[in-house]
Structure formats: C-alpha cells, structure tokens
Amino acid sequence: MATKHLTGLIAAPFTPMHADGSLNIPVIQEYYTLLRSNGVTGAFICGSTGEGVSLTLAEKKEVIAAWAACTKDDPVFKVMALLGGTCIADCKELAVYAGKAGLYAVSFTAPNYFKPANVGMLAQCCAEIASAVPDLPFYYYHIPVLTGVDFPMYNLLQEVNDIPNFAGIKYTHEDFMDFLSCLRYKNGKYDMLWGRDENMLPALSIGAKGAVGSTYNYAAPLYHQLIQAFERGELEKAAQLQEQSIEMIRLLGKYGGIATGKAYMKLIGLDCGKFRLPVKNMNDDDFLKFTKDTEAISFSAYSSKISTAVS
C-alpha cells in the first residue's frame, strides 16, 4: 500500500456527552461542520481527547458510525479511529467495523497493563491488528506519558517493514531526535504526524507537515497563522504565535488538565458536556475564573468560529 502523507491540522475531537454522561451523538454533525469550516483537514476520534479508554466497544462503534455518516461525501476530510490498546481482539473487531463504516484509517496504541517486553513484541501487536484490515492505513499512536511504553519509534519503524498497510505514527512525545530520524527513515516512507500542539514550531522546523491535536478543535485559526508565518520565513511572528498557543495550553494545567478542553469548546459555542470518571471536571466557580483568564489572553481573537456552512 502506498503511504499517503497527511498535511495540515487534524483535530482530536472530544466525544460529546449528555449531562448524565451518555453519548450525545447528534452533536457530531455540528462538530464536523465546525472543524471543516475552520480549515481542519481531518479527525482522530476516540483517542485521548475523545475518551476512547472510557468508552465501551459499542459506544466506540456509535461514535465511528456518526463520524462516518457526516463525512461520507467529503473526500478531503480524513477520519481515523483509535482502536484502543489493551485488548487486541477488541481492536481487531473495531478495526473491521471502522473499515466497513468507511473511515480513512485506524490507529493503535501500546498495551499499558501487560506491556510489550520489547519493540519487537509491540510490532507483533501492530501486525496482528493491521492484518485484520489490509486495505486500510494503519497508524501507531505513540504517547508514552500515558501508556508508559517508551521505545524509540525509529526502532519500531525498523520492525514494521513487513506490515504492508503500516502508514505511520501519531507522535505525541518530545523526543525531536527520534522524530527527525523517523521523518527521514527510508527517504520519508512513513507519515509522521506531530502530536504536541505546544511544540508545533520546532516540529515544523525539522520537517513535520501534518499534526494531530486537541487544541485545533477550538483554536485552529491560531495554528493556521503559525504555519503560514513559518512557511513565509517570518520566524519571530511564528514564535509569537506559538507563545500564544502555550499561554492557552497553560490554562489546561491550571484548571485540571484534559477536561479543560471541553470548557474551551463551551466558550466557542459547542457544548460537549463533561469528561467521565476518573477525569476531574471544572466546577461552576472555576469556569467563571477560567472564562476571565481566557479573556486575559484574548482567546476569542484566534478561536475557532461556529459556522452553518462547510467551506
């Protein structure tokens, strides 16, 4: 299979929830329109931001079906689903389902309970799942801060040459030496998608072309400006824009972490509910403080905008 290299911003969407914690599937159509109208080129669903580890297999299928339905007539917008990482059999079942639904690609992350003993064992896991969907691009999702599995991805690429549909890696880590080696491996054979929004500028400087991130859900215009400034050689402006991104991301940590992203979504007008346990959500008092903090960093000046039309 010839590997397609994705470019631009690929959002990692939140999974919309009702107040009782059940899925709010109808919101996904509006969500797709939001991303598309703000120049986002794809969606990485059921990942960390999408609470994939907190969804049942049946719920993941509902989310996949909804995204497939609203993007089926859009050849430009690419949707890939994270299958999971703990139960290989579930991953294979979900991969087959995603392929039949019409998604562009699937992804898998390292088992984090019974961890692979070495990179060869991790490659065997990838091969087992990828073989279930031989006509679908398969990506590995490298996020050692959550999985605890931190093999160099350059070593993984050396182990997966016999997997015909291994397309690349969603790289959510800060090892630029390893990332550069992966980018240049076999003359750029594999698609390397950058996964740290706060470090986009240095990733661009060593050759990244596509990126997957949570903040592209609600601040895509900021990153479009950053990429354009970099491509024009306006490095000081690009650095200023990256610093704006960092100021925005700092508020995630200040207000408890990943769930703060849904508060940003609420500010731009798309209420995705709250995160499921064990993630801590913001209370009403903190949301008011958070809102004031976003005003202090002029968030509304570069935030994504709700539109009724797809551009």
N, C-alpha and C positions, 0 to 999 in steps of 0.2 A: 504493500500500500504506500503510495506517495504521500509524504507528510506535508500537510498544509500548515504554513506558519501564520498564526492569527496575529492581527495587529490592532492597535487601539485599546480602548478601555472595555474590559469585560467585568461587569458587576457581579458581586457575590450577594444575591438578594436575601433579604430577611424572609422567613416564612410567616405570612400573615396569620394572626391568631385572633379569635374572639376573646371577649373578656373572661370566659370560662376556660380558656386555654385550648379550645378545639380549633381546628384549621378553619381559616376564613378564605376559602378558595376563590370566591368571586373577585377579591381584591387583585388577584394576579393579572387579570386583563388590564386593569388600570396601571398596575406596576410595570408591565411590559411597555405600555404607551409612554409612561414617564421616562423609562430608560432610553427607548428608541428616539423620543423627541429631544433628548439631551445628548444625542450623539454616541451613546453607548452601543458597542457592536456585538455584545453577547451577554450571557448569564451563566454563572457557575452555581447551580442550585443544589440545595440540601448539603451544603458544606458547613464550615464552622459557623459562619454568619447565619446560615439558613437552619441551624439547629438540627442538622441531619442526625447527629448522635442521640437526639432526644425524640426523634420521630420513629413510629413503628414502620415496619415494612409496608403495610397497607397505606399508611399516611404518605410515605415517600412516593408510592405509586400515584396517589391522588395529586401530589404536587407536580410530578413529572407529566401526568396527563394534562393538567391545566396549562403548564408552560408550553407543551407540545401543541395544544389546541390553538393558543393565541398567537403562536409564531409560525404555524404551518405554511402560511403563504408569504413568509418573509425569508428569502434565500440569503440575505445578508446577515441577519441576526443569528448567531450560533449559540445553542444551548447545550451545555454538558452537565451531567449529574454526578455528584459524588455518591458512590455506591455504599460507602462505609469502609470498615477496616478490620472489624473483629470477626465476623462470621463469613467465611469465604463462600459458603453455599448461598447465603442471602445475597451476597454481592453478585454472584453469577445470575441468580434469578432476576435481580433488579436490572442488571445489565441487559439481559434479553428483553425485559419489559421496556426499557428505555429505547432500545433499538426498534422494536415494533411500534412504539409510540411516535417515532420519527425524530428523536433528538440527534444532534450532530455527533456527540461524543460522550464517553463516560470516563470517570476518574476513580481512583482507589488510593487510600492512604494506609500507612503501615499499621498492622495489628498492634494495639497498645496494651494488651493484657498478657497474652502469650506472644511476646515479642520475637521477631525473627532473630536467630542467633548470629547471622552474618548477612552480608549484602546478597550473597547467592540465594539464600532462603527467601529474602524479600523478592528477588527476581522471579523465583518459582511461584510465589503468590500472584505476582503480576501476570505471569504466563498462564496460570490456571484460569484466572478471570477473563483475561483478554481472549483466550481461546473460545469462550462462550459466545463472543460477538466478533468474529473475524473480519467483518466488513465495517466495523465501527472504530474510529480513532480512540485509542486508549491512552490516558494520561495518568502519571503517578503524581500524587499530591504530597509534597514534601513540607511538613510543618512540625519539625522536631520539638518545638516548645510545647506542643500539645500531645504528641504521640510518644515522646521520649526515645524515638528511633532516629539516630543522627549519623547515618552512614554518609560519606561523601557521595553526592549524586553523580559525579564523574565516574565513580566505581560502578554505580548502578547501570549507567549507560553502557559500560563495557560488558555487562552481564545480560542485557536485553536485546542484543543484536538479532537473536533468533525469534523474537516476537514480531511478526510482520506488521501488526497494527499498533505497535507502541509508537505513539505520536510525539510525546514529550513530557515535560514536567511543569506542574504548577509549583513554583519555587518560593515558599514563604519562609525565608531564613535570611540571615545577614552575611553569609559567607560569600563575599564577592569573588574571592579566588576560585572557589568551586564553581560558582555560577558562570564565570567567564570561561572556565575550562569546558563546561557543558555547552555553552553557546557555540564554541569553536570546535567541538568534538565532531570528527568526520566531516569537516567543512560545513558545519552548521546543519547537520542532518536532522536534529530534533528541535521541536518547537519548545522554547523555554519561555514560560510566562511568569513575569515577575509578580510577587505576591506581597510586597511590603510597600504600602502606599506612601509612608513617610520617607522612604528611600528611593522614590522613583527616579529622581535626577541622577544619582550616581549609577543606577541601573541603566538608564538611557545612555550614559557616557561610555559604557562598555559594550553597548550593542543591543539592549533589550528593545523589542518592537511591540510586544503585547503585554498587558498587565491585567491581573485579576485582583479586585479589591472591594472591600465593603464600603469605603467612603465614596466610591464612584456612584453609589446609589443616590447620594444626596449632595454631592459637590462635583459632579462631572465637569462643569464649566471651568473650574479652577485647574483641573488636570489637563484639559484641552489647551488652556492658555500656557501651562507649564511646558507641555510637549512642543507647542508652536514656538515658544521662546527658545527652547533648546535647539530646535531644527533651524532657526534663523541665526544661531550663534550668539544670542543675547543671554549669556550665561549669568550675568548679575540679576537680570529680571527673572530668569528661571529659578535662581536660588531664592529670591524674594518670594516667589510663588510657592516654592517648596516649604519655606518657613511658615507661610500661611496655612499650608496643609498640616504642618507639625503643630501649630497652635490649635487647630481644630481637633487633631487627634489627641492632644494632651487632655482635652476635656473628657475623652473616653476614660482615661485613667482616673481623672479627678472624681468622676461620678460612678465609678464601679466597674468599668470595663465594657465588654461587648454589648450589653443591653442598652448602653447609652446610644448606640446607633439607631435603635428604634425611636428614641427621643428626637434625634435629628430628623428622622422620617416624619414624625408627627409635626415638627416645625414646618416642613415643606408642604404639608397637607395630605400625606398618605399615612393613615394610622394603621400600623401593622400589629398593634396590641403589645403584649409583653412576652418576655422570654419564659420558658418553662424552668422549673426547678432542675438543677440546683443553682442556676444563674440568679444573681441578685438584681432586682429591678429598682428603678428610681421611684421614690415616693413623691407625692404632690408638691411638698415643700422644696425638695431638691430639684424638681422640674422647673419651678419658678426661678430658682437660683441659676440653674443651667441655662434657662432662656436669657437671663441677663448677661451671663458670660458669653453666650453666642452673639449678643448684640455688641459686646465689647470687642469682639474680633471681626465684626462686620460680616458675619456668616451669610446673611441674606444677599450680599453683593455678589457672591460667587456660588450660591447654592443652585441645585437643580430646580427647574420650574415645572410645575404641573401643566400639561397641555392636553387638549382633547384630540389632537391630531398627531399622527406619526409622520415625522419628516423623512 
